Amino acid sequence: MPAISRAAYDPFVNRRPGLSARLKLTISYAAFLMLAGAVLLAVVQMSLLRYVPDNDQGLLGIAPNRYLLTRMFAPSAATALGFLLLFGVVGGWLLAGRMLAPLTRIADAARLAAHGSLSHRIRLTGPADEFRELADVFDTMLERLESQVGEQQRFAANASHELRTPLAVSQAILDVAGRDPAYERGELIERLRTVNTRAIDLTEALLLLSRSDRRHFTREPVDLSLVAEEAAETLLPLAEQRRIALDVTGDPVHATGSAALLLRMATNLVQNAIVHNVPDGTVTVHTEQRRYASVLLVENTGRPLPPELVPTLTEPFQRGTRRTRTDEHDGVGLGLAIVHSIVRAHDGMLELAPRPDGGLLVTVRLPARR
């Protein structure tokens, strides 16, 4: 296997020094100006001398001949070319500096971003040109990077807290059992199993969230109506246990994506609608085909939700209501975050809207399969 040089993969390695872009532009401007001046002088000389006779007496014996005119014209031409060279170098240096000033600001912003400062913005003023477009795109990129980094930091902190909780509970249970010889072995095993199940569910949810964010899945035709029916059939016992009426309606709608991920998306939505409900409530799952989108609607009754709380429900470890459950469907606060990630990975849109009478209306729009 051939050796790979450090410069091939390290963007910050010291490279061989070369000419700066400003100096290259200056040389180009000066060279172009010199070339244009030389061509202009040559044209002038040829145009004038073609009418001058090439003899010793000159024109009518009084005008200078071609040789004398050439000797008189050459010093002036050399002086003009020297002035053009000086003007080209000085003017080119100033003009190149002015032209490259936006690139310097962009480079400074990129250097700050490379050292971890994502809050800096270029905010380039002036007319809409290529540099202004590049600066605006760079500002947009920095804004998204800052948002994603902040989201990842909050996610890591919340995930660490959530993963630490079952471990701490297990440690507490074992400490109590160790200090109390009369502690029942069956109760110990049952409580540890419950805590361990929650930790496994949380870990699997984190892995699924990571997988959908990376978009590492095979795309295939998927019928959302069949996905909705399968999710509802799976969660029907939970709905009956909680006295929730579960209804699935709609026509076949076709999208393209991962059948497993879309099934998990629909399952999370239906489970969330069942859990965050009231006794004798309802959950309606509806699919419909629109012009450019395949739509999945999940609507449920429930307690009224403050409008300012709804946008935060798709953030990891956010819960719409405080609840304590000890059954097998105990949530880890990642249900809608996983849904949002799956929808985003399928280039779709997720909308949450509180119902006036309480509950939530969730709308998933996925690109329709052509």
C-alpha positions as a Python dict, from the first residue, in 0.01 Angstrom:
ca = {
    (1, 'M'): (0, 0, 0),
    (2, 'P'): (161, 330, -102),
    (3, 'A'): (237, 582, 168),
    (4, 'I'): (8, 881, 189),
    (5, 'S'): (172, 1214, 251),
    (6, 'R'): (56, 1431, 535),
    (7, 'A'): (-32, 1709, 295),
    (8, 'A'): (-285, 1479, 125),
    (9, 'Y'): (-518, 1473, 422),
    (10, 'D'): (-413, 1761, 650),
    (11, 'P'): (-555, 2092, 521),
    (12, 'F'): (-352, 2290, 775),
    (13, 'V'): (-7, 2156, 676),
    (14, 'N'): (249, 2418, 571),
    (15, 'R'): (275, 2434, 192),
    (16, 'R'): (538, 2575, -39),
    (17, 'P'): (506, 2955, -38),
    (18, 'G'): (373, 3106, -360),
    (19, 'L'): (250, 3432, -502),
    (20, 'S'): (-57, 3582, -347),
    (21, 'A'): (-373, 3628, -549),
    (22, 'R'): (-335, 4006, -521),
    (23, 'L'): (18, 3996, -664),
    (24, 'K'): (-90, 3761, -942),
    (25, 'L'): (-374, 3995, -1036),
    (26, 'T'): (-139, 4294, -1022),
    (27, 'I'): (108, 4125, -1256),
    (28, 'S'): (-177, 4026, -1488),
    (29, 'Y'): (-316, 4381, -1497),
    (30, 'A'): (28, 4533, -1562),
    (31, 'A'): (117, 4276, -1828),
    (32, 'F'): (-213, 4326, -2006),
    (33, 'L'): (-173, 4703, -1996),
    (34, 'M'): (185, 4679, -2129),
    (35, 'L'): (75, 4448, -2408),
    (36, 'A'): (-213, 4676, -2505),
    (37, 'G'): (18, 4979, -2500),
    (38, 'A'): (284, 4806, -2708),
    (39, 'V'): (27, 4699, -2966),
    (40, 'L'): (-117, 5052, -2978),
    (41, 'L'): (225, 5211, -3025),
    (42, 'A'): (316, 4959, -3293),
    (43, 'V'): (-5, 5034, -3481),
    (44, 'V'): (59, 5409, -3456),
    (45, 'Q'): (417, 5372, -3576),
    (46, 'M'): (323, 5151, -3868),
    (47, 'S'): (34, 5379, -3967),
    (48, 'L'): (252, 5691, -3969),
    (49, 'L'): (569, 5552, -4121),
    (50, 'R'): (399, 5388, -4414),
    (51, 'Y'): (353, 5734, -4571),
    (52, 'V'): (710, 5848, -4508),
    (53, 'P'): (964, 5780, -4785),
    (54, 'D'): (1272, 5583, -4694),
    (55, 'N'): (1549, 5799, -4856),
    (56, 'D'): (1815, 6043, -4748),
    (57, 'Q'): (1643, 6358, -4879),
    (58, 'G'): (1304, 6298, -4721),
    (59, 'L'): (980, 6434, -4855),
    (60, 'L'): (1055, 6729, -5099),
    (61, 'G'): (1396, 6756, -4937),
    (62, 'I'): (1264, 6912, -4617),
    (63, 'A'): (1078, 6634, -4425),
    (64, 'P'): (1271, 6377, -4217),
    (65, 'N'): (1296, 6027, -4350),
    (66, 'R'): (1168, 5703, -4196),
    (67, 'Y'): (1493, 5635, -4013),
    (68, 'L'): (1490, 5970, -3836),
    (69, 'L'): (1126, 5942, -3743),
    (70, 'T'): (1185, 5598, -3595),
    (71, 'R'): (1474, 5728, -3381),
    (72, 'M'): (1258, 6020, -3265),
    (73, 'F'): (956, 5797, -3190),
    (74, 'A'): (1141, 5522, -3003),
    (75, 'P'): (1235, 5721, -2685),
    (76, 'S'): (883, 5857, -2651),
    (77, 'A'): (740, 5508, -2698),
    (78, 'A'): (977, 5367, -2434),
    (79, 'T'): (881, 5644, -2192),
    (80, 'A'): (512, 5577, -2254),
    (81, 'L'): (561, 5204, -2195),
    (82, 'G'): (750, 5273, -1873),
    (83, 'F'): (469, 5496, -1753),
    (84, 'L'): (216, 5228, -1845),
    (85, 'L'): (416, 4970, -1650),
    (86, 'L'): (430, 5187, -1340),
    (87, 'F'): (63, 5280, -1373),
    (88, 'G'): (-31, 4915, -1428),
    (89, 'V'): (159, 4794, -1121),
    (90, 'V'): (33, 5065, -884),
    (91, 'G'): (-319, 5074, -1022),
    (92, 'G'): (-337, 4695, -1047),
    (93, 'W'): (-222, 4655, -686),
    (94, 'L'): (-484, 4899, -559),
    (95, 'L'): (-757, 4761, -784),
    (96, 'A'): (-676, 4399, -689),
    (97, 'G'): (-680, 4489, -320),
    (98, 'R'): (-1020, 4650, -356),
    (99, 'M'): (-1154, 4358, -557),
    (100, 'L'): (-1023, 4097, -311),
    (101, 'A'): (-1133, 4279, 6),
    (102, 'P'): (-1458, 4074, 32),
    (103, 'L'): (-1254, 3753, 1),
    (104, 'T'): (-1036, 3870, 290),
    (105, 'R'): (-1344, 3919, 508),
    (106, 'I'): (-1476, 3577, 407),
    (107, 'A'): (-1138, 3419, 485),
    (108, 'D'): (-1133, 3586, 828),
    (109, 'A'): (-1481, 3452, 901),
    (110, 'A'): (-1377, 3104, 787),
    (111, 'R'): (-1067, 3122, 1008),
    (112, 'L'): (-1281, 3216, 1309),
    (113, 'A'): (-1522, 2932, 1229),
    (114, 'A'): (-1229, 2688, 1208),
    (115, 'H'): (-1134, 2786, 1564),
    (116, 'G'): (-1488, 2723, 1691),
    (117, 'S'): (-1644, 3070, 1667),
    (118, 'L'): (-1964, 3022, 1467),
    (119, 'S'): (-2142, 3338, 1582),
    (120, 'H'): (-1942, 3569, 1353),
    (121, 'R'): (-2120, 3693, 1038),
    (122, 'I'): (-1975, 3867, 732),
    (123, 'R'): (-2282, 4078, 647),
    (124, 'L'): (-2125, 4210, 325),
    (125, 'T'): (-2285, 4528, 193),
    (126, 'G'): (-2298, 4660, -160),
    (127, 'P'): (-2461, 4554, -486),
    (128, 'A'): (-2560, 4197, -560),
    (129, 'D'): (-2254, 4044, -726),
    (130, 'E'): (-2060, 3717, -698),
    (131, 'F'): (-1881, 3821, -379),
    (132, 'R'): (-2205, 3934, -215),
    (133, 'E'): (-2368, 3603, -310),
    (134, 'L'): (-2072, 3407, -170),
    (135, 'A'): (-2078, 3605, 155),
    (136, 'D'): (-2454, 3554, 196),
    (137, 'V'): (-2418, 3179, 134),
    (138, 'F'): (-2134, 3166, 388),
    (139, 'D'): (-2343, 3354, 646),
    (140, 'T'): (-2631, 3111, 591),
    (141, 'M'): (-2394, 2817, 630),
    (142, 'L'): (-2254, 2960, 956),
    (143, 'E'): (-2604, 3017, 1088),
    (144, 'R'): (-2706, 2658, 1015),
    (145, 'L'): (-2381, 2521, 1157),
    (146, 'E'): (-2427, 2722, 1476),
    (147, 'S'): (-2782, 2595, 1507),
    (148, 'Q'): (-2683, 2233, 1444),
    (149, 'V'): (-2386, 2246, 1681),
    (150, 'G'): (-2604, 2395, 1953),
    (151, 'E'): (-2867, 2130, 1890),
    (152, 'Q'): (-2606, 1853, 1905),
    (153, 'Q'): (-2462, 1990, 2227),
    (154, 'R'): (-2807, 2001, 2387),
    (155, 'F'): (-2879, 1654, 2253),
    (156, 'A'): (-2553, 1515, 2396),
    (157, 'A'): (-2621, 1672, 2734),
    (158, 'N'): (-2978, 1544, 2745),
    (159, 'A'): (-2878, 1198, 2620),
    (160, 'S'): (-2610, 1172, 2887),
    (161, 'H'): (-2862, 1272, 3151),
    (162, 'E'): (-3124, 1028, 3026),
    (163, 'L'): (-2876, 740, 3000),
    (164, 'R'): (-2739, 815, 3345),
    (165, 'T'): (-3084, 794, 3503),
    (166, 'P'): (-3147, 417, 3453),
    (167, 'L'): (-2790, 340, 3556),
    (168, 'A'): (-2830, 543, 3873),
    (169, 'V'): (-3162, 373, 3947),
    (170, 'S'): (-3004, 30, 3897),
    (171, 'Q'): (-2719, 126, 4129),
    (172, 'A'): (-2965, 246, 4393),
    (173, 'I'): (-3168, -77, 4369),
    (174, 'L'): (-2856, -288, 4407),
    (175, 'D'): (-2737, -79, 4703),
    (176, 'V'): (-3071, -122, 4881),
    (177, 'A'): (-3074, -495, 4808),
    (178, 'G'): (-2718, -527, 4936),
    (179, 'R'): (-2797, -355, 5264),
    (180, 'D'): (-3124, -543, 5320),
    (181, 'P'): (-3076, -925, 5340),
    (182, 'A'): (-3454, -973, 5340),
    (183, 'Y'): (-3497, -799, 5004),
    (184, 'E'): (-3697, -1027, 4775),
    (185, 'R'): (-3498, -1162, 4484),
    (186, 'G'): (-3798, -1170, 4251),
    (187, 'E'): (-3878, -803, 4313),
    (188, 'L'): (-3512, -713, 4259),
    (189, 'I'): (-3503, -892, 3924),
    (190, 'E'): (-3831, -737, 3811),
    (191, 'R'): (-3726, -384, 3895),
    (192, 'L'): (-3387, -429, 3731),
    (193, 'R'): (-3557, -571, 3420),
    (194, 'T'): (-3783, -265, 3400),
    (195, 'V'): (-3492, -25, 3432),
    (196, 'N'): (-3281, -222, 3185),
    (197, 'T'): (-3566, -226, 2931),
    (198, 'R'): (-3590, 151, 2949),
    (199, 'A'): (-3215, 185, 2893),
    (200, 'I'): (-3231, -49, 2592),
    (201, 'D'): (-3527, 143, 2444),
    (202, 'L'): (-3342, 469, 2487),
    (203, 'T'): (-3026, 331, 2326),
    (204, 'E'): (-3219, 191, 2029),
    (205, 'A'): (-3398, 523, 1986),
    (206, 'L'): (-3066, 709, 1985),
    (207, 'L'): (-2924, 469, 1724),
    (208, 'L'): (-3235, 507, 1508),
    (209, 'L'): (-3213, 885, 1536),
    (210, 'S'): (-2848, 875, 1431),
    (211, 'R'): (-2925, 642, 1139),
    (212, 'S'): (-3202, 859, 1001),
    (213, 'D'): (-2987, 1173, 1033),
    (214, 'R'): (-2714, 1013, 820),
    (215, 'R'): (-2967, 902, 553),
    (216, 'H'): (-2801, 561, 524),
    (217, 'F'): (-3097, 365, 393),
    (218, 'T'): (-3222, 215, 69),
    (219, 'R'): (-3508, 399, -101),
    (220, 'E'): (-3798, 196, -235),
    (221, 'P'): (-4166, 253, -316),
    (222, 'V'): (-4380, 266, 1),
    (223, 'D'): (-4758, 285, 41),
    (224, 'L'): (-4824, 513, 338),
    (225, 'S'): (-5177, 380, 381),
    (226, 'L'): (-5041, 29, 444),
    (227, 'V'): (-4780, 172, 680),
    (228, 'A'): (-5053, 356, 875),
    (229, 'E'): (-5268, 41, 897),
    (230, 'E'): (-4976, -168, 1022),
    (231, 'A'): (-4885, 90, 1286),
    (232, 'A'): (-5246, 112, 1403),
    (233, 'E'): (-5281, -267, 1417),
    (234, 'T'): (-4965, -295, 1626),
    (235, 'L'): (-5083, -34, 1877),
    (236, 'L'): (-5449, -141, 1888),
    (237, 'P'): (-5404, -331, 2220),
    (238, 'L'): (-5254, -20, 2379),
    (239, 'A'): (-5545, 190, 2251),
    (240, 'E'): (-5800, -59, 2388),
    (241, 'Q'): (-5619, -69, 2721),
    (242, 'R'): (-5643, 309, 2748),
    (243, 'R'): (-6001, 320, 2610),
    (244, 'I'): (-5896, 515, 2300),
    (245, 'A'): (-6090, 483, 1974),
    (246, 'L'): (-5840, 430, 1691),
    (247, 'D'): (-5959, 493, 1335),
    (248, 'V'): (-5762, 464, 1008),
    (249, 'T'): (-5899, 617, 688),
    (250, 'G'): (-5777, 734, 349),
    (251, 'D'): (-5670, 613, 9),
    (252, 'P'): (-5345, 449, -100),
    (253, 'V'): (-5069, 708, -120),
    (254, 'H'): (-4724, 636, -256),
    (255, 'A'): (-4388, 775, -149),
    (256, 'T'): (-4025, 672, -186),
    (257, 'G'): (-3805, 588, 109),
    (258, 'S'): (-3726, 331, 374),
    (259, 'A'): (-4028, 118, 463),
    (260, 'A'): (-3882, 40, 808),
    (261, 'L'): (-3815, 405, 892),
    (262, 'L'): (-4154, 521, 765),
    (263, 'L'): (-4321, 248, 970),
    (264, 'R'): (-4131, 368, 1276),
    (265, 'M'): (-4242, 722, 1198),
    (266, 'A'): (-4609, 623, 1179),
    (267, 'T'): (-4579, 404, 1490),
    (268, 'N'): (-4428, 686, 1691),
    (269, 'L'): (-4700, 927, 1580),
    (270, 'V'): (-4983, 687, 1663),
    (271, 'Q'): (-4826, 586, 1996),
    (272, 'N'): (-4775, 952, 2087),
    (273, 'A'): (-5138, 1025, 1998),
    (274, 'I'): (-5260, 736, 2217),
    (275, 'V'): (-5039, 813, 2516),
    (276, 'H'): (-5105, 1189, 2517),
    (277, 'N'): (-5480, 1151, 2523),
    (278, 'V'): (-5772, 1149, 2763),
    (279, 'P'): (-5990, 853, 2865),
    (280, 'D'): (-6249, 770, 2599),
    (281, 'G'): (-6056, 987, 2353),
    (282, 'T'): (-6002, 934, 1983),
    (283, 'V'): (-5710, 899, 1743),
    (284, 'T'): (-5764, 943, 1369),
    (285, 'V'): (-5503, 839, 1113),
    (286, 'H'): (-5570, 959, 758),
    (287, 'T'): (-5374, 936, 432),
    (288, 'E'): (-5436, 1134, 118),
    (289, 'Q'): (-5262, 1196, -212),
    (290, 'R'): (-5214, 1557, -311),
    (291, 'R'): (-5067, 1703, -625),
    (292, 'Y'): (-4701, 1698, -526),
    (293, 'A'): (-4710, 1532, -186),
    (294, 'S'): (-4813, 1216, -7),
    (295, 'V'): (-4975, 1324, 319),
    (296, 'L'): (-5016, 1141, 650),
    (297, 'L'): (-5242, 1304, 911),
    (298, 'V'): (-5254, 1193, 1275),
    (299, 'E'): (-5507, 1374, 1496),
    (300, 'N'): (-5590, 1304, 1859),
    (301, 'T'): (-5793, 1445, 2142),
    (302, 'G'): (-5620, 1541, 2462),
    (303, 'R'): (-5538, 1823, 2696),
    (304, 'P'): (-5499, 2171, 2547),
    (305, 'L'): (-5141, 2254, 2449),
    (306, 'P'): (-4995, 2605, 2477),
    (307, 'P'): (-4904, 2731, 2127),
    (308, 'E'): (-4553, 2824, 2240),
    (309, 'L'): (-4490, 2464, 2351),
    (310, 'V'): (-4575, 2301, 2017),
    (311, 'P'): (-4258, 2403, 1823),
    (312, 'T'): (-4037, 2247, 2094),
    (313, 'L'): (-4203, 1903, 2079),
    (314, 'T'): (-3973, 1784, 1799),
    (315, 'E'): (-3661, 1856, 2004),
    (316, 'P'): (-3503, 1550, 2170),
    (317, 'F'): (-3622, 1467, 2524),
    (318, 'Q'): (-3911, 1714, 2510),
    (319, 'R'): (-4251, 1597, 2636),
    (320, 'G'): (-4578, 1771, 2579),
    (321, 'T'): (-4720, 1681, 2921),
    (322, 'R'): (-4569, 1555, 3240),
    (323, 'R'): (-4655, 1196, 3294),
    (324, 'T'): (-4528, 895, 3481),
    (325, 'R'): (-4580, 553, 3330),
    (326, 'T'): (-4439, 219, 3428),
    (327, 'D'): (-4568, 3, 3143),
    (328, 'E'): (-4385, -122, 2841),
    (329, 'H'): (-4463, 197, 2648),
    (330, 'D'): (-4280, 431, 2881),
    (331, 'G'): (-4142, 707, 2661),
    (332, 'V'): (-3788, 836, 2645),
    (333, 'G'): (-3869, 1179, 2499),
    (334, 'L'): (-3744, 1095, 2148),
    (335, 'G'): (-4068, 997, 1970),
    (336, 'L'): (-4137, 1320, 1779),
    (337, 'A'): (-3764, 1392, 1746),
    (338, 'I'): (-3725, 1062, 1560),
    (339, 'V'): (-4031, 1144, 1348),
    (340, 'H'): (-3885, 1482, 1259),
    (341, 'S'): (-3551, 1326, 1171),
    (342, 'I'): (-3712, 1058, 951),
    (343, 'V'): (-3930, 1312, 770),
    (344, 'R'): (-3630, 1537, 712),
    (345, 'A'): (-3424, 1243, 582),
    (346, 'H'): (-3703, 1175, 328),
    (347, 'D'): (-3702, 1542, 215),
    (348, 'G'): (-4047, 1594, 365),
    (349, 'M'): (-4214, 1844, 597),
    (350, 'L'): (-4356, 1795, 947),
    (351, 'E'): (-4620, 2031, 1085),
    (352, 'L'): (-4763, 2031, 1439),
    (353, 'A'): (-5077, 2226, 1518),
    (354, 'P'): (-5268, 2232, 1850),
    (355, 'R'): (-5639, 2157, 1825),
    (356, 'P'): (-5876, 2420, 1971),
    (357, 'D'): (-6049, 2158, 2190),
    (358, 'G'): (-5724, 1998, 2301),
    (359, 'G'): (-5488, 1749, 2145),
    (360, 'L'): (-5264, 1775, 1845),
    (361, 'L'): (-5284, 1756, 1466),
    (362, 'V'): (-4967, 1622, 1302),
    (363, 'T'): (-4923, 1656, 925),
    (364, 'V'): (-4646, 1473, 739),
    (365, 'R'): (-4585, 1572, 377),
    (366, 'L'): (-4351, 1353, 174),
    (367, 'P'): (-4259, 1399, -192),
    (368, 'A'): (-4502, 1202, -405),
    (369, 'R'): (-4356, 909, -595),
    (370, 'R'): (-4346, 988, -966),
}
